[in-house]
Amino acid sequence: MVADGAVTAPRVLVAADKFKGSLTAVQVAERVTAGLRRIVPGLAVETLPVADGGDGTVAAAVAAGFERRQAEVTGPLGEPVTAAYALRGTTAVVEMAEASGLQHLPDGVFAPLSATTYGSGELLRAALDAGARTIVFGVGGSATTDGGAGMLAALGARFLDADGEPVGPGGGALIDVATADLSGLDARFESVELVLASDVDNPLTGPKGAPAVFGPQKGASPEDVAALDAALAHYASVLGPEEAELPGAGAAGGIGYGALVALGAGFRPGIEVMLDILGFDDALSRATLVVTGEGSLDEQTLHGKAPAGVAAAARAKGVDVVAVCGRLALGRDALAGAGISRAYALLELEPDPAACMAQAGPLLERVAESVARDFLS
């Protein structure tokens, strides 16, 4: 590049999300860096693994200098699990999937009607106990569809049936809620900034709600989806119907709704929040090229996923962006509209999906070599 008549040495910022099922965001950054430097030895590369609020959010915060903390909490099936959160000063990054995510379910085992977010509430409490006064609550990748009722119960709320007895765990039981008693909620939330960070802006219920859109990936049959939608609608009628329509209410099985209606959370697109706390603007100011990416670049990428957020921020500062991915399902015009000059897919090198995932690391290095030849040589 040329600035003020002098040649500026290239400096690459690698700000990519994970390739789900094959590479973490940290591993993506390592492989891209190796491939770039194979073509341009000594190239200045800065890495900033990113996430959009879903699984991998804590890992991205830790890679950016946050301290990793652990807590024993209740998993989605009621068993104890070890969950991590990240802490720096009085700011915590809490990822609900660490406590209540699909990764805690045995292979082939789902519990769409009874999986609970109780552990997510315990993880939030652990962050408060550690001194957090600002909490970024990343929500995504959940095994649950309980509207955040489990989370709120762990924080002191009580959900009672017509006989005054506590209702059972999971979204299916919410059809029996007659009374929601929030008087025992942890009072610290009154003075804490809770940021609901998600790439999902769906409402709680209805055709675009949590059960209909995300229930099937958690094992919900059509009958389960109908039961969960009715149960969550009833739950919202007791707790607060207006918040059920807010953006993000349907995130992570409706845990967004629980945070919005009872914990005073404010919703922001997850990638925007993460770029702020990871110090993306500072890193961007030093870059002449940005490499972003994720496992699949597709239509969903354009709606709040990490690469779109990175590209938008870089384009606003006039920095060129290229993307790497496993699978590419966006045309040139869509990429350009998102601020991405070019995308490189692993499947272009290895068309067999299973082999591509198994060899993702070496393939990504080869892709990065192509990036270096095309943009840095």
C-alpha positions in Angstrom: 0.0 0.0 0.0 1.1 3.6 -0.5 0.6 6.4 2.0 2.0 9.9 1.6 4.2 8.8 -1.2 5.8 6.0 0.8 5.2 2.3 0.6 3.4 1.0 3.7 4.3 -2.5 4.7 1.3 -4.8 4.7 -0.2 -5.8 8.0 -3.0 -8.4 8.2 -5.7 -8.6 10.8 -7.2 -12.1 11.1 -10.6 -11.7 12.7 -12.5 -14.9 12.0 -15.1 -17.0 13.8 -14.8 -20.8 14.4 -15.4 -23.4 11.6 -18.0 -25.3 13.6 -17.2 -28.9 13.9 -13.6 -28.6 12.7 -11.6 -25.6 13.9 -11.9 -23.1 16.8 -11.6 -19.4 16.1 -8.1 -19.6 17.6 -7.1 -22.5 15.3 -8.5 -20.7 12.3 -6.3 -17.7 13.1 -3.2 -19.9 13.6 -3.7 -21.7 10.3 -4.4 -18.5 8.3 -1.3 -16.9 9.7 0.9 -20.0 8.8 -0.4 -20.0 5.2 0.1 -16.2 4.8 3.6 -16.3 6.1 4.5 -19.2 3.8 4.1 -16.9 0.9 5.2 -13.6 2.6 7.8 -14.6 5.2 7.9 -12.2 8.2 4.5 -10.8 7.4 3.0 -8.7 10.2 -0.1 -10.5 11.3 -2.4 -9.7 14.2 -5.0 -12.2 15.3 -8.3 -11.4 17.0 -10.6 -14.5 17.1 -14.2 -13.3 17.1 -17.6 -14.7 18.0 -21.2 -13.4 17.7 -22.5 -14.4 21.1 -23.0 -18.1 20.4 -20.6 -21.0 21.4 -17.0 -19.8 21.2 -17.7 -16.4 22.7 -15.9 -17.1 26.0 -12.9 -18.5 24.1 -12.7 -15.4 21.9 -12.7 -13.2 25.1 -10.0 -15.3 26.7 -7.9 -15.0 23.5 -8.2 -11.3 23.8 -6.8 -11.2 27.3 -9.8 -12.0 29.6 -9.2 -14.4 32.4 -10.9 -17.8 32.1 -12.9 -18.8 35.1 -14.9 -22.0 35.8 -17.9 -23.0 37.8 -19.8 -26.2 38.5 -23.4 -25.7 37.4 -26.5 -27.6 36.4 -26.5 -28.9 32.8 -29.5 -28.9 30.5 -30.5 -32.4 31.7 -30.1 -31.6 35.3 -26.6 -33.2 35.7 -23.6 -31.2 37.0 -21.3 -29.7 34.3 -18.2 -27.5 34.4 -18.8 -24.2 32.6 -16.4 -21.4 31.8 -16.9 -17.6 31.7 -14.4 -14.8 31.1 -13.5 -11.9 33.4 -11.5 -8.8 33.0 -11.8 -6.2 35.7 -15.5 -5.8 36.4 -16.5 -7.0 32.9 -17.6 -10.6 32.4 -18.4 -12.5 29.3 -20.9 -15.3 30.0 -21.9 -17.8 27.3 -25.1 -19.6 28.0 -24.0 -22.6 25.9 -21.3 -23.3 28.4 -24.0 -24.2 30.9 -27.0 -25.1 28.8 -25.7 -25.9 25.3 -26.2 -28.7 22.9 -22.6 -29.9 23.6 -23.8 -31.1 27.0 -26.3 -33.6 25.5 -25.1 -37.2 24.8 -25.0 -38.1 21.1 -28.5 -38.6 19.8 -30.2 -37.6 23.1 -32.5 -34.6 23.1 -34.9 -33.2 25.7 -36.9 -30.5 23.9 -39.7 -30.3 26.5 -37.6 -30.6 29.7 -34.1 -29.2 29.1 -33.4 -26.4 31.5 -31.4 -23.2 31.6 -30.9 -23.4 35.3 -27.2 -23.7 34.9 -27.1 -20.5 32.9 -28.5 -18.6 35.9 -25.9 -20.2 38.1 -23.2 -19.1 35.7 -24.5 -15.5 35.8 -24.5 -15.6 39.6 -20.9 -16.9 39.6 -19.9 -13.9 37.5 -21.6 -11.6 39.9 -19.9 -13.2 42.8 -16.6 -12.6 41.1 -17.2 -8.9 41.0 -18.7 -8.4 37.6 -20.7 -5.2 37.1 -21.0 -5.4 33.4 -22.0 -8.7 31.9 -22.0 -9.6 28.2 -24.5 -12.5 28.1 -23.8 -14.4 24.8 -26.8 -16.6 23.9 -26.9 -19.2 21.3 -26.2 -22.9 20.8 -28.7 -23.9 23.4 -30.2 -27.3 24.1 -33.2 -25.6 25.7 -36.5 -24.0 25.0 -37.7 -22.9 28.4 -38.0 -19.1 27.9 -35.2 -18.6 30.5 -37.4 -19.9 33.3 -34.7 -22.2 34.6 -32.2 -19.3 34.5 -34.6 -17.1 36.5 -35.3 -19.9 39.0 -31.6 -20.2 39.7 -31.5 -16.5 40.4 -34.4 -16.6 42.9 -37.6 -16.5 40.9 -40.4 -18.9 41.6 -42.9 -20.3 39.0 -45.9 -21.9 40.7 -48.8 -23.9 39.3 -52.5 -23.5 40.4 -51.8 -25.5 43.6 -48.9 -23.3 44.6 -46.3 -25.9 43.7 -43.2 -25.2 41.6 -43.6 -26.3 38.0 -41.1 -28.8 36.6 -38.0 -28.0 34.5 -38.1 -27.2 30.8 -40.4 -25.4 28.4 -43.2 -28.0 28.3 -44.0 -27.5 32.0 -44.6 -23.7 31.5 -48.1 -24.4 30.4 -48.9 -25.0 34.1 -47.5 -21.7 35.3 -50.2 -19.8 37.3 -48.0 -17.4 39.3 -44.6 -15.9 38.6 -43.0 -14.6 41.8 -39.9 -12.4 41.0 -39.6 -10.9 44.4 -36.6 -13.1 45.3 -34.5 -12.3 42.2 -30.9 -11.5 42.9 -31.0 -7.8 43.7 -27.6 -7.2 42.2 -29.1 -7.1 38.7 -30.6 -3.7 39.6 -27.2 -2.2 39.5 -25.5 -4.4 36.8 -25.4 -3.7 33.1 -26.5 -6.9 31.4 -26.0 -6.9 27.7 -27.9 -9.6 25.8 -25.6 -10.5 22.9 -27.0 -12.6 20.1 -27.1 -13.0 16.3 -30.8 -13.9 16.6 -33.5 -11.2 16.7 -36.5 -13.5 16.6 -39.5 -13.0 18.9 -40.4 -15.6 21.6 -43.3 -17.3 19.9 -45.2 -17.6 16.6 -44.0 -18.6 13.1 -40.6 -16.9 13.7 -40.4 -17.7 17.3 -38.0 -19.9 19.3 -39.9 -23.2 19.1 -40.8 -23.0 15.4 -37.5 -21.9 14.1 -35.0 -23.5 16.5 -36.9 -26.3 18.2 -36.3 -28.9 15.5 -32.6 -28.7 15.8 -33.0 -29.5 19.5 -35.0 -32.6 18.8 -38.5 -31.2 18.8 -41.1 -33.0 16.8 -43.9 -31.0 15.1 -46.1 -31.9 18.2 -43.4 -30.7 20.5 -43.0 -27.4 18.6 -46.8 -26.8 19.0 -46.7 -27.7 22.7 -43.7 -25.5 23.4 -45.1 -22.5 21.5 -48.4 -22.8 23.5 -46.4 -23.1 26.7 -44.2 -20.2 26.1 -47.1 -18.0 25.0 -48.9 -18.9 28.3 -45.7 -18.2 30.3 -45.3 -14.8 28.6 -49.0 -14.0 29.3 -48.1 -14.4 33.0 -44.7 -12.8 33.0 -45.1 -10.0 30.4 -46.4 -10.3 26.9 -45.0 -7.1 25.5 -41.3 -8.2 25.9 -42.1 -11.4 24.1 -42.1 -9.5 20.8 -38.8 -7.7 21.4 -35.8 -8.5 19.2 -33.8 -11.2 20.8 -36.6 -12.6 22.9 -36.5 -15.8 21.0 -32.7 -16.2 21.2 -31.4 -19.5 22.7 -34.8 -21.1 23.3 -36.3 -17.9 24.7 -33.6 -17.3 27.3 -33.4 -13.8 25.7 -37.0 -13.2 26.8 -36.2 -14.1 30.4 -33.2 -11.7 30.5 -35.2 -8.9 28.9 -38.4 -9.2 31.0 -36.9 -9.9 34.4 -33.2 -9.0 34.5 -33.3 -5.6 32.8 -31.1 -6.7 29.9 -30.5 -4.6 26.8 -30.3 -6.4 23.4 -27.4 -5.7 21.0 -26.2 -7.8 18.0 -23.6 -10.1 19.4 -20.9 -9.3 16.9 -21.1 -5.6 17.6 -20.8 -6.2 21.4 -17.9 -8.6 20.9 -16.0 -6.3 18.5 -16.3 -3.5 21.2 -15.0 -5.6 24.1 -12.3 -7.3 22.1 -10.8 -4.0 21.0 -11.4 -4.5 17.3 -11.2 -0.8 16.3 -7.7 -0.5 17.7 -6.5 -3.6 15.8 -8.3 -2.4 12.6 -6.4 0.9 12.8 -3.2 -1.0 12.3 -4.3 -3.3 9.4 -4.0 -3.0 5.7 -6.0 -6.1 5.1 -8.6 -8.0 7.1 -9.2 -11.8 6.8 -12.5 -12.9 8.3 -14.6 -16.0 8.0 -16.6 -18.9 9.4 -17.5 -22.4 8.6 -20.3 -21.6 6.1 -20.7 -18.2 4.3 -24.4 -18.2 3.4 -27.5 -16.1 3.7 -27.4 -16.4 7.5 -24.0 -14.8 7.5 -25.6 -11.5 6.2 -27.9 -11.4 9.2 -25.7 -10.6 12.2 -23.0 -13.3 11.9 -19.4 -12.5 12.8 -18.0 -12.1 9.2 -20.7 -9.6 8.2 -20.0 -7.5 11.4 -16.2 -7.6 10.8 -16.6 -6.6 7.2 -19.0 -3.8 7.9 -16.7 -2.3 10.5 -13.6 -2.6 8.2 -15.5 -1.2 5.2 -16.4 1.9 7.3 -12.7 2.5 7.8 -11.7 1.8 4.2 -9.8 -1.4 4.9 -10.1 -4.3 2.4 -11.6 -7.5 3.6 -11.4 -11.1 2.3 -13.1 -14.1 3.8 -12.2 -17.8 4.3 -14.8 -20.5 4.9 -15.5 -24.2 4.6 -18.5 -23.7 2.3 -19.4 -20.7 0.2 -23.1 -20.2 -0.7 -23.0 -16.5 -1.5 -22.5 -15.0 -4.9 -20.1 -12.2 -5.8 -22.8 -9.5 -5.5 -23.9 -10.6 -2.1 -20.3 -10.7 -0.9 -19.6 -7.2 -2.3 -22.7 -5.9 -0.6 -21.4 -7.2 2.7 -18.1 -5.5 2.1 -16.1 -8.7 1.3 -13.8 -8.4 -1.7 -13.4 -12.1 -2.2 -14.1 -15.4 -0.5 -12.1 -18.6 -0.5 -13.7 -21.9 0.4 -12.1 -25.1 1.5 -14.6 -27.1 -0.5 -13.0 -25.7 -3.7 -9.9 -27.6 -2.8 -11.6 -30.7 -1.3 -15.1 -31.3 -2.6 -15.9 -34.1 -0.3 -17.5 -32.5 2.8 -16.4 -35.2 5.3 -12.8 -35.1 4.0 -12.9 -31.4 3.9 -13.8 -31.2 7.6 -11.2 -33.8 8.6 -8.5 -31.9 6.7 -9.7 -28.4 7.5 -6.5 -27.2 9.1 -4.1 -28.0 6.2 -6.7 -26.9 3.6 -7.1 -23.6 5.4 -3.3 -23.0 5.2 -3.5 -23.6 1.4 -6.4 -21.2 1.1 -4.4 -18.6 3.1 -1.5 -19.0 0.6 -3.9 -18.1 -2.2 -5.0 -15.0 -0.2 -1.4 -14.0 0.2 -0.7 -14.5 -3.6 -3.8 -12.5 -4.6 -3.6 -9.7 -2.1 -0.1 -9.4 -0.7 2.4 -10.5 -3.3 
